[in-house]
Amino acid sequence: MKPLVLPRINLNGTSRECLVEQQCSVLHVLRSLLTVMSDASPNGRDYQTAPMGTFTKAQEAWRERWQMIEDLRREIEEHALAIQDSK
């Protein structure tokens, strides 16, 4: 992914507060998504009759996707903090 680029705070642009608020809204949705994804993660009872190792593969695949969202959440959080701290 391409790196996020900080906006330049200026009188004609969006206020710092609004920009940070927008990022926080994204963070809220990402946190909710992570919670829902955790709740929806593979459960062993749904793989009882599957071939050996299927449940482990399902867990690994789901965890990989969860981690992608978590990494995005961290990146957005860092971006929000950088906007807040920018001069």
ABEGO torsion letter per residue (X at the ends): XBBBBBBBBBAABBBAAAAAAAAAAAAAAAAAAAAAAAAABBBAAAAAABBBGAAAAAAAAAAAAAAAAAAAAAAAAAAAAAAAABX
